[in-house]
């Protein structure tokens, strides 16, 4: 298992698509030879289960940071409850702050 913090250390600016992150892959020599920039982010990691797959080298991986995953799910539930409350009160916020922003 790979730590999510190791992915951030290799590529500190992943693309956040909402349900997943896109990182530059460091799982194979082929990918490590590419520049670390937005154009070469081929490793997709799903936020719900922290499973990743690189579409360049075809390597797959799983992040082992259950505490981060648990905190993300807790925050998602709280955000949903806050959104429902604001909607009932007639004032839906335009954006809810997230722990990964």
Buried (B, 14 or more C-beta within 10 A) or exposed (E): EBEBEEBEEBBEEBEEEEEBBBBBBBBEEBBEEBEBEEEBBBBBBEBEEBBBBBEBBEBEBEBEBEEBBEEBEEBBEEBEEEEEEEEEEEEEEEEBEEEEE
